[in-house]
Amino acid sequence: MKKVFFAGLILLLVAAPFFLKPYGIYLLSLWIVMTIAAIGLNLTLGYAGQISLAQGSFVGIGAYAAALLTTTGWPLWAAFVLAVALSLAIGWVLGYPALRVQHHYLAFVTLSFATLVFLVLRNEEWLTKGVYGISGIPRPTLLGWSTKAPIDFYFFCLGVLALVGGATWWLVRSPWGRAFTALRENTVRADSLGVDTRRYTLMAFAMGSTLGGVAGVLYAPLVQFIEPTAFNLNLSLNLLLMVMVGGSGSFLGPFLGAAVSVLLPEWMRFGSEGLYLIFYAIAVMVLMAFCPSGLLGLAERARRLVR
């Protein structure tokens, strides 16, 4: 059943852009970018149980790395390398407070980091151009294949998502993924069973942050103009919402949560006479109140009732 579902999903993602206008293709590309960032947060929060309110900051780091390099003539793969290196190193360092504080204290630490990154992006004009932003971000050309057209860049993003999804699928089923789960369930018990909780905590932050940087590298050429406001706390909270609504700690949760956050409001906007955000907010609140495990948890509950 799962194989049939995945095959149908892949077929839908490949065929969908041929029936959409450019704006629809843009929304699907944005869904891919946000899904990659949410997958990273899901590794940190859903599997390893480490609260982070800074995932949007790593998207910003990756986006600015791509914008600053590609607008000066560097290829996009160089931006990927720089974004991965920066996000991995900063995420690893950010993981150290998680070795000493937990829960809401850790949330405040990551919130402070997110504020710091936003202030740097806004105020350090010599590096980031500040509130003026960076425009004219080019889309890459790969082996003679130009991705300037929306549909071409969509398939480029889809290929990156396939690689990220495959790597994550392997990771969560590897000993590393089982160690993350043990860390989430009970740190003391995991430590007593020989799990190096210190190392795996740092790894959880580093891996999640790295995927945030990868998402940022795709986001910059997608929108072709970035400025600091796009990477403030709202983005981090939106990514957190994606993980929680889809189903924290499940592989498909970020995919579903990103669809709800990116695609559902646009679909509701037509025919709701401007009230779609109110309906959307009420639906999310009701879901979180009656099914904290998200949409996948709701589906599992429905399946049990049917049985």
N, C-alpha and C positions, 0 to 999 in steps of 0.2 A: 504493500500500500504506500509506504514512504517513497519507494522508487518511482511509482507512478506519479505521486504528488510532485516530486522534484523534477521529473521529466516534463510534466505539464507546466510547472513554473518556469523552467528554462525556455521552453517553447514560447510561452507567453511573453517573456522578457525580450526574446529575439524578434518576435513578430510585431510586438506592440508599436514600436516607433514608425513602422511603415503605414500605420493607420492614424497617426497623430499629426497635428500641426506643430510648428516649431516650438510654441510655448508648452505644449504637452510633452514634447521631447525634453525640453529644459526641465520640467518638473520631474520627469523620470530620472534624468541625470542627477538632479538635486537629491532625489530619494536615494540613489546609489551612494552619493557622497556622505549623506547623513547616516546611512546604514553602516558604512565602514567606520565612521566615528563612534556610532552606538555599539558596534561589535567590540571596539576597544574598551569602552566604558563597561560593557557587560563582562569582559574578562576581569577587570579590576573590581567591580562592584558585585556582579551577579555570581561569578564563580569563586573569587577570592574573598569577597565580603568586605572590601576596603572602600569606604565612602570617598568619593571624589567630586568636587564641584569645580574642577579645573579643566574638564575635557575640552570645552570650547576654546580655552587658551591654547591648547596644543593644536587645534585646528587653525587658530590664528598664526601660530608659529610656522606651521607648514605652508599656509597660504602666503605669508610674507616672504618666506624663503623662496617659494616659486616665483612670486612677483618680482622680487629684487633681482633674482638671477636671470630669469627669462627676458625681462625688459632690457637687460644689458647684453643680450646675445648668447647667454648660456643655454644649453639644451635642458629639457625638462628632467632628464634622468639625473643630471647634476643636482637639481633641486630636490629630487627624491632622496638622493644620498644625504644631502645636507639636512633635510627635514627629519629623516630617520635618525641620523646621528644626534642632532640637537634634541629631538623629542625623547630618544632613548636615554641620553645622558641626564636631561633635566628630570624626566620621569623617575629615573633611578634615584636621583638625589631627593626628589619630593617624597619618595617612599620611606625615607629615614624617619620622618615624624610618625609614620604609621607604626614604627617599632616601639614607640613610647606612649602614644595616645590612640584612642579608639573612638568610634561612634561620632557623636556630635563635636567632640574636640577635634577630631581629624577633619571633619567637614569645615570647621572654622580655619584650619591650617590651609586647606586647599582653596578655600574662599579668599584668603589673604593672598595666596599666590595668583589667583585669577585676577584680583584687583591690581596687583603689581604688574602683571603682563599688560593689562589694558592701559595702565598709566604710561608704560614704556611705549606702547604702540601709538598712543595719542600725543605724547609730549616730546619724544625724541625725534624731531623732524629731520635731523641730519641722517638718520638711518631709515625711518619709516615714512617720511614725508607727512607725518602727523595727521591732522584732520583733513588735509587735502587729498589723502589717499593716493593710490597708485592705479593708473588707468593704462589701457592699451596692452593688457597682459596677453601675449600670444598663445595660441593653442599649438601643440607639438606636431611635428612631422616625423613619422616613424618609418624608416626604410622606404622613403618615397611616398608614404601614405599620409596625406594631409588630413588633419582632424578639425579643420576650420568649420566645416559644416556641422550643424547640430547633431545630425544622425551619426556622423562619423565619430564625433567626440563622445556621444552616448555609448557607442560600442567599445571605445577605448576605456571608458569608465567601467563598463560592464565586464570587460576582461580583467581589470584590476580587482573588481569585486569578486570575480570567480577565483582568482588567486588567493585573496584574503579569506574568502569563505572556506576554500579547501584547506588552507593552512590552519584556520581556526578549528575546523572539524577534526583535523588530526590532533591538534593540541589538546582539546578538551577531552579526548579519549586516550591520551597518552598519560604516562605517570605524572607529568607536570600538571595536567588538568585534574587528575585525582588528588594531587597534593593541594591544588588551589581549593578544591571542594572541602578537603579536610580542614584547611585553614579557615574557611568560612564557617563550617559547622561548629568547631570547637578548637581554639588555638592550643589550649593546654593539652588536650587529648592528642592532637596532631604532633605536638612536641614530644609527648611521651612515647609516641609510636615511631619516633626517629625522623620525622619530617623536619627539615631545616626551615623553620617558620620565618626566620630572618631573611634568608635568601629568597624564598618564594614570595614573601611580601614585597620585596624590592622588584622582583621579576614581574609581579602582577601590575605594579604601577608602570614599570618601564614598557611592558608590552602594550598595555592599554594606551599609554601616551603616544607610543610609536604609531599606532593605527590612527590616532587623532591627527598626527602630523601628515600621514599619508592622505587622509581625507582632505586636509587643508591644501595639499599640493594639487589635488584635483579641483578643489573649489575655486581657486584663483583663476585658472584659465576658463572655467565654466562661466563665471560671472564677468570676467575680464575687467573688473574694477573692484578694489577692496579698500576699506577704510576701517578704523578701529572699532566703531560702533557695532559692526557685524560680529565681533568676537567678544562682546561683553558678557556679563553673567547670564543674560537671557539665553544665550546659545547653550551654555553649560546646563542650565535648568531644563531647556528643551530636550537636550540629549538624555538627561536623567529621566525625563518623562517618557521618552521613547523606550528606554530599557524597562521601566516599571510597567508601562501600559502593555507592551508586547509580552513580557514575561521574563523577569530577572532570573538569570542562571539557566536559561534555555537557549539552544543554538538559534532557533528561528525567532526568538523574541525581538532582537533588534530589527530584523527585516519587517516584521509585522508592526512594531512600534513606530518605525520610521515612516511606514506607509500611512499610519493613522495620523501622525504629526504633520507630514508634508503633503500627502495627497488628499486625505479626507477633508480638511478645511476648504481646499480649492473646489472639491466636488460639491460641498455643502453651500458654497458661496452662491451658486446658481439656484435661484428659486427660493432663497430664504429671506429675501428682501433686507439684506444687511444684518440679519440676526444670527448668522451662521456661527460666529465666535461664541455667542452666548450658548447656543445649542451644543457646540463642541465642548465648551468648558463644563457644562452640566453633565454631558455624557461621560467625560473623563472622571469627574468627581464621583458619579454614581458607580462607575466601574471600580475605582479604587476603594470605595467604601464597602462594597459588597463582594468584591473579588480582588484582594490585594495581590494575588499571584498573576494578575494580568489576563489578557485575552486568551493566552494558551492555557492558563489555569482554568478559565471559564469554559473553554472547549473540553478540557479533561473532565471537569465536573459534569458537563452535559453528557459526555460519553458514558460516564459511570451511571448516570440516571437512566440512559437508554438501555444499558445492560440490565 
